[in-house]
Amino acid sequence: MYNFDEITERHGTGSLKYDLASKRGMPCDTLPFWVADMDFKSPPEVLQALSQRIDHGIFGYSDSIDESYFNALYGWNRGRFDWNIRPEWIVKVPGVVFAICTAIRALTKPGDAVLIQQPVYHPFESSVKDNNRRLVVNELIYRDGRYRMDLDEFERQIVEENVRLFILCSPHNPVGRVWTGEELTAAGDICARHGVFVISDEIHQDFVYPGYRHLVFAGLKPEYADITVTCTAPSKTFNIPGLQISNIFICNEDIRRLFIAELRRTGYSQPNVLGLIACRAAYEKGASWLDELILYLSGNLALLRDFIKSELPNIHLVEPEGTYLAWLDFRKSGLSDQELEQLLVNKGRIWLSSGPTFGAGGRGFQRFNIACPRTVLEQGLNRLKEALGSI
Ligand SMILES: Cc1ncc(COP(=O)(O)O)c(C=O)c1O
C-alpha cells in the first residue's frame, strides 16, 4: 500500500545527510549512507495532520493540553511493548541526546563516572565528556560474528570505578543487537544492586526484525523503573527528527523532579507545535505504515546480505536484529580506516559512518544506513564493490 520505492530528491533541503558532502569536500555525486535518517517520506497520515495544522496558520506556544497526546503514546506503548505508561511519567524534550545530557547533569556531579558500552552511538561519549563527567568504557565482546555484553567486567568497573550512571543503548546502535530479557536483567540487577542510575536510550525500539522483540528496560522489574530514565521518540520511526520531539519516561518521582529542574535551567519550556502534531498522528495512525516499512527494510537487509556474500566475501555483515543500520566488518581487507575511507569516498563516491567514531572497538568497521529506496541501495552496493575492487 505504501510506496517505499519512491525516490524523493533531498539535495537543497538543508539535509545533513545529502547537503553536507560537498561542504566536506566530497565528490558532489557522493551517495550518503551515514547519518541515521531515512530517505522515505513520513507516513501520509502524519503529513496530512501536519498540513492541516499548517493551514491553520498560527503557531503560538502550544502543549499537549488535552488527553489525546497521552492516549496516543499510551496506545503505542501498550500495543507494541506491553508497557503501561502513566501521564505523570512523560517529559517532552526536543531530542534524545538533549535528554541524555540533561539526565547526566541531573543525576551526577562533575567528575562522577558514567559507563557506556562501546562501540556505541558516538554522542554517548561526547555527552559524558562535554558535561565534565568521567567516561568509563565497558567494551562489548565481539565473538563468532555477534556482540554480547561483558557483564563480569561491567560489574567490576561499576564497583572499582564507582560508576553512578549507565547509558544503555537498546536496541543497540551500531551493532544491531536487540537485547534479550536475560541480558537486560543481568545488567539491570547489577545496576540496582550497586545504586547505579540508568538512561535507557530506546530510540530504535520500533525497528526490530521478525523473530526478535524489543523489551522496555524499565518495564522488566519495578526496581529498574525506579532507577531509569527511558528515552523514546517518534523521530527515527517516522522519519521526523527535524521536528524535534522526544518523549522521556521517568517513573521515579525524585528522578523526574531532578530531571525537570535541570531542564528548567536550560530555559526550555514548550515543545515544537509541529512535533506534537506529528507525534500524536504517528502513534495514532502510523502503525500499518511502520509494519510495511519493517518488511521493506527486511528486503533491503536481504539484498545487502546476499550482495556481500556473493560479491564482497571479505566483508562480514554483523547480522542486525534491529535498527536500519548495518555494521560491516572490513578488517579482512587489511586496509587502515583512513585508506578504507579514502577508497569509499573518492573511488566509490559513497559516504558511510566511520567505525572508529563509535569507539576503539569500531576500528575496521563501517556503519551502513539501509533505510533508502532499494534502487538507491543497489547503486550504493555497486559503488562499494567498485571502491574495493578485488579486495
Ligand atoms: C541511539 C541513538 N540515540 C539518539 C539518537 C539521536 O536522537 P536525537 O536526534 O533525538 O537527539 C540517535 C540517532 O541516530 C541514536 O542512534
The ligand as a Tripos MOL2 file, in Angstrom:
@<TRIPOS>MOLECULE
LIG
   16    16     1     0     0
SMALL
NO_CHARGES

@<TRIPOS>ATOM
      1 C1         20.9630    5.5300   19.8280 C.3       1 LIG1
      2 C2         20.5770    6.9090   19.3780 C.ar      1 LIG1
      3 N1         20.1920    7.8180   20.2800 N.ar      1 LIG1
      4 C3         19.8350    9.0640   19.9190 C.ar      1 LIG1
      5 C4         19.8650    9.4580   18.5990 C.ar      1 LIG1
      6 C5         19.5230   10.8540   18.2080 C.3       1 LIG1
      7 O1         18.4430   11.3010   18.8770 O.3       1 LIG1
      8 P1         18.0010   12.8320   18.7930 P.3       1 LIG1
      9 O2         18.1170   13.2580   17.3680 O.co2     1 LIG1
     10 O3         16.5970   12.7990   19.2840 O.co2     1 LIG1
     11 O4         18.9100   13.5930   19.6950 O.co2     1 LIG1
     12 C6         20.2630    8.5490   17.6220 C.ar      1 LIG1
     13 C7         20.3480    8.9490   16.2110 C.2       1 LIG1
     14 O5         20.9290    8.3250   15.4040 O.2       1 LIG1
     15 C8         20.6230    7.2420   18.0260 C.ar      1 LIG1
     16 O6         21.0090    6.3260   17.1400 O.3       1 LIG1
@<TRIPOS>BOND
     1     1     2 1
     2     2     3 ar
     3     2    15 ar
     4     3     4 ar
     5     4     5 ar
     6     5     6 1
     7     5    12 ar
     8     6     7 1
     9     7     8 1
    10     8     9 2
    11     8    10 1
    12     8    11 1
    13    12    13 1
    14    12    15 ar
    15    13    14 2
    16    15    16 1
@<TRIPOS>SUBSTRUCTURE
     1 LIG1         1 GROUP 0 **** ****
